[in-house]
Each structure stands twice: as structure tokens, then as C-alpha cells.
């Protein structure tokens, strides 16, 4: 089976109003939803989630009236996750993209309405509403967009989509006043073209570039119950999960992708980072990067605090990333090639089919309103206007598949699956993916003369004073001081390197990962108590002295190829099973690289006791 794509054409009679959840201009209460960026930027659109809900409701009505044969709407549109089920998702195989208007809208189309006092027949005070209406009354407006379906009969899906769309009478707001009247709907097959690159016999890895065909929402740690803010990167476990979900949808039997299923636990899925189209996968921002005045330096070589020379020749205390201003961030990100995707906020809710309004919940328990802050595959230039295309670049390491013939078969099946990748992020976005054979990572030689500096490209599960055997006062609450954190990191790296490396100093940050979703998904059935994960942040830099050159070279090469393994305490507390612990190296966590500073090392002066560090 393969992924099917259909072109939807929806003809409406104006005026049309599909409300945007973004702030409107002054004087407007209801703004029209518009395309956020790209070649169709600022054109009015109908969000795909709205069309998906309307089509599902239409098919449910037709099935209830026995006007169509019974269909598995749960498989097509998904099923709500029930309480006490471990947050296991049941995703649908249909994905609706946004429908975009094909004619230019009016520049200043507006309408105003007022509420009437029922008893007096006069206007109500403070009830004037301003609505944006970019299309005139009676004007025919055509919206078009794509729908993707994973598996199933192409003819059946097209037929049911057409029936559902033609059953609709109206789309958008103000349905009882003649807005958005449906005149016609058509669904056509729109085949996708795929170019598959030949895989060499001795392939070691796959490089891929993800081109999302819609916005993404890779949910960050939630700070509110119904707000989902997106990360800018796509983690490796999300890519692996989307790949398996795509394989299940295309072939529920699993026979087509048997080699991928057989070796999935041996593969390492690197995180995919936003990259300018045609650029290289960017590095992490080293936490050893500092600024002294307007000058930017890398101080990874310094074991003790130092004063640095600024542009005027004065000795000043360095400022680390936590204290930077916008201009410093812009300069550093430009040197490192870091880009930020454009963002858009969309607010959604469930519709009560009987009342034909937003669901307000049962007996005052609250409705289903939630918001996604999504990212788009476009980035804003420094001038604030022009936007450039970006892609998400990652890598899959195949080295753990020892048999060369099996490895090539795995690579070929991965290539075919990635070319039809879907179910990415909370938006379940389909993607166009360019897959190429990845060059083997270069061999390293670790010498005993020069210190070795490593940088984390992704977060890692390395230390935790609650569970490490050498931690002091494990039962005590409160902050852990710098010497104890250094001792904990020394203990972890001594174990991982088989005592071949000794940690000299480090520049690191830590953060807690957890919350309701992760607890239900990974700890619900496995642990009697809730244990958040303490992760070392990406960009952390560790500097070592080499004690055993041969062993250190072997270990560092293993880390570069497959990521940092979990320490024993982490395996004992969380296990290394992906079903119980998402922060394992196979999911792209603990990716390391040799730290090669992009900024020069500064002239410095040790801080003496009389020196005032701060004014």
C-alpha cells in the first residue's frame, strides 16, 4: 500500500468568515484566518481541522440515516484517548491540509453587527461587533487544498470524501445569516511523485531532510493545562514513532516492512534540527560561549573563573547565554547557522453536534478548548518581512545492524517509509522527505597530551543526586552545589569511559522533564511513584584529561556513533526500554560531538580576591 493524496476544491458563496485565533487589528472582533507564511501568505484559508470535523460529522449523519454503507470512521478520523489507558493514542489515517482561497480578497472588507434588546427593541450597549469579510456578498469563492490518506482503497476514500463535503450546507462562522454557503465540492486524485536514491552495499547511515506539508507542534513541557507550545526541533523518538505509525497504517500486517520492525531497537534516530534549505545540520550552542562587552569568546579551555578583555581593553566578567541581549544572540546564531521557524497560535475546541456550538463540557466541568503554538517550515529574516524555506535535517545510524546485507535491506525499507512519512508531531503532519546515504563518521584519535572537549548536541540522562550512589545527602532537599555536581559528573563519565577519562571541568545546565502526559505514558503501569527525569541540557561542554589513550579512543568513537549510553543508576531507576523511558540513546538523546570552538579563546586574567567582579 501507499499514501494517497487528494485535491479538494470547495466553492462557497460570500461573505465567508472562518475566524482566526490570532489577535486582530484595532476595531475588529473577528478576523479571517489567513495563511501565516510561504508563497500563499496572507491569503484567507479554512483550517484543515475544521474541514475534517465537518466531514466526519456529515458522514456520521449519513451513516445514522443509513444513506451510506457502514464505514470505520474511527480508523479514518481517530478515536479519543480514554482515561486510565496510559495516554495510548489511536490516530486516524486521514490528514486534512488547510484550504486556501484562490482569488485575491478585498483589502478592507468589514461588516458590523449589533445586538438588539429583546424587550425594548433597541440596540444593546457595548455590543457592537466588527467582522472582517474579505469577500463580497454573493461572490463565488473557491478554496482548495490537499487531503492525505495512509492505506485503504483510493476509490472508496475519494467517494466518501466527496459525499461528506457535498452533504455540507455551510462552512465557517455566522452560519444562520448566510455566510459561507456551500455551492459545490469536488475531490480529485493528486498522485505524489517519489524519487528513491540507490542504497550502496556498505551503507552505514541515512541522512534525511524533512519537508513538512503543514505546520508542526512538537509539544514542549506544558506550563498550562490546555496550551501546547512547540519545540523547534523534532526529537528522534518522535521520528521513530511516526515511522512505525506510518508503517502500521500502510500495512497493518507488518509484512512489507519486516526488516525495519525486526531491527528497530538497534537503530539510532538522531534529532532533526531546523536548517536553511541547502545548509548543514546545525550544531548546538555551546554553553561555554560568553561575551565580554561586544566580543564573543569560547572559554571551554578555562578551568577557573577568569576576567576577559572587552573591545575597549577593560577587564570584565564574562556574560554567559542566560544574560545575553538580542544583538548577542543574533550574532552567535548567525555564526553557528541556527534558524528559528515562524510561529503561529491556533485555538481549537470540540463541537457539540447536537447544539452546533463549542462543547462546554458536562455539568460545568469545562469544555475542550485548547491551543497549539505551531512552527512552520519558513523562517523570518532579520528585516522582519521576507521569509526563507527551512527543512529539518536528521540522521539514522545503522551501525548496530551487524550483517551488511541485512543493513542494506533495512536502509531500503527505511528509505521507502520515510518517503511517505506521516503522523509527525501533534498535528500529525504528512511530510516529503529526501533520503540520502550518510557518510560514516570519521575515526577519532584521542591523545594524552591535549585535553578532550565533548559537547552534548541533545539532552542526556547523566546525573541525578537523588539516585547516584556517590551523591551526598540524597534524602535532603535543596540545591546541589557546584563541587558536588562536578563529583556526580565525574562519577558518571568514569563509569561510561571505563576509567579512561577524567573530567576536568564542565559548563552544563540541567532541567526536569515530566508532567502528566509523560507520567501516564511511561510510568503509569511501571512505577508506584512519579519520578521526573533530570536531564543535562544540549550545549553542555565537558573537558577531560585522558588517562588511557586506547580505551578512551574506543569509547569516544562509540559515543560519537551511537550516543552516550545510560549510566547504571539510570538503567536501574528508569530502565533502557523505550516503552518505559523515552530518554535513551536510540531515541537520539545523549548525542555528542567533539567540541571545536567557533569563537576564539580570549586573553584572560585570573580573578584575584580584591578584584570587584560586579560594580
Phi, psi and omega in degrees: 000165180216172177282132178259144175234137180234147175258120178262131174238121184239120180257123182241158173256128180291163000286156182232133177220105168250114193288141173270146175266000175279156180301137180270167177290164183301130178098354179249132175265334182224108178263154180282139174295133182228158176294130187285323184198175182098187183296336179258022184305138177076000174283142175300146181215163172245120184298140181300328179295327177294313180296320179300314179295320180294318180293318179298315179299320180296316180293325176297319179294317180294320179292322179296324179276001181059031177276344177226157176297155178301137179230154180275083182293332178297320179290323182285319189248352180094165182232139178299140175287127182275154176299152176060035176241012179075020179059029177287122183281152173232087190274150175274164183264359178259135174231126182257123172277170178292143174265128188248137179295139183260003175236154182288135181278168173291148182288321186227045179285118181220149173227152180233140178231159181219142177279145182253134175289120188295326183278316185270341182073013179253171182288149175277143178289143176059032181241019177285131181239130176256127182239139175276127178230090186286353179235141185286159176297131180085350180287135177274127184236130180254127174247141178218151179189182186248153171235136177246142178226135181258109180081181180086174181277125182299316181294318180297316182296315180298319181296315182290325176298317180295317179298315181297317180292321182284345175283341181289144175253338186203149178227134176101194183277171178055047186293333183272001181243018173090006179283143170062038180292129180279123178262322183198157177214139180221145178231124180235150175288135179231083185302146176261145177259136180234133175248115184258125181280140178293137180265127179290158183297326185257035185298139181248336183199164174241128170263140180221151176235117183269123174251095180296140178264022178183175180291158180242151171223092176268096194299127173281179177296124188288140173250357178215160185292332186230022177243124180244109179263133187274140165289167177268339181256167175248113183291157184298323180293330176290321178295316179297317179296318178296324179296314180293321178296321177297316180297319179295321181289321182285325181213092182300336180286334179083359184289329183293325185247041187296324182289323177295315180297323183292323187248012186301326182286347179267349184273149176247115180263107178287152174298148175257125184250146178296133187220139173302141181303125183091355181267178179267153176303124189284156175278173172278153176286115181295134178285358173271003178279131181224167172233144175238102189068240178259005181262141182247133183227167170242123186250027181300333183284347186266125181273332182243159177301141183225155167267142184241155176278129173268188186293343179264359181090001179281150174273120183228159174285136180290151176254124179273170187308329181299336184253008184285157173258177186300320182294322178293316178301316182298318181293315181295315181295327177294319179293319183278349181077029179275138179231158180237123178294150174294146184244153177214137177259126175235131178256132183231163175205163175274145181259132173282110186295328181285316181273347180055049178205173179300137182291124180259008177085173181265124173054045175075017181280357181099151182270209185240031180289134175207163185229139173248126166262106190258164175244147180248157179282043176219150179233148182271132177288168181295340179281353176082004184237297185288144181235141184247151180288139173230159177230167177251117184254134179214192186204146174242120179273129183251003189299334181286347173276102192290321182285125185296319180295316177297322181298320179292320178297319177299316181298320181293319178291322176297319179300316181290322178292316181298328180293345178240024189301136176218188176061033182269124177070186181292338179279352181056040187291134169287155185223150167259123187237129175263121184245131178226153175298135181268137178290143177299147177292142182295149177288147180247151173235113182267120180262157181274349184279307183271143174293153180253128178243128177242147178236137175281123175273337178223160180300155183219148175268096188243309186227154173198112183297346179287332192236344181287140185294331183268003179288140178272143174052052183300328182278348183281152177261160176118182185285153175258129185282168186299315179300322180290321176298320177299319179295322179294316177295321177301316180298317181295312183287332174297319177292313185292329182264006184055041177064020179271346179234143175239122181291125178272307179198171184207160172234102190219154172232156178230155175209157179266136174243136180172216181107179187299313185296310182295323179295315180292322186284320189246342184238358186302314184255000190249336186227139179286337180233160181275125179237103173292157180268134173262112185251145171273131191287154173299146182094350178295137184245133180236130183245129186237156162256142186269126180259327179224106188298315184295310181294320180297319179299317180296314183293316181296321177297319177297319180295319180295323184282324189230001181088166179290128176289164179285137172295164183299321181298324181290321177297319181291324184275318188243346187070168176251024177270127184296339179286341183243345184214110182284344190263059179250158183298330178296338178267011176091000180274146182080021176290131182236161176214157172293129182281114176242101187303135176271351179237148185292158175276134190274165164289138187221169178215130179300148178279119178268158184302325179283348186291125173281113180286323179239146178294000000 
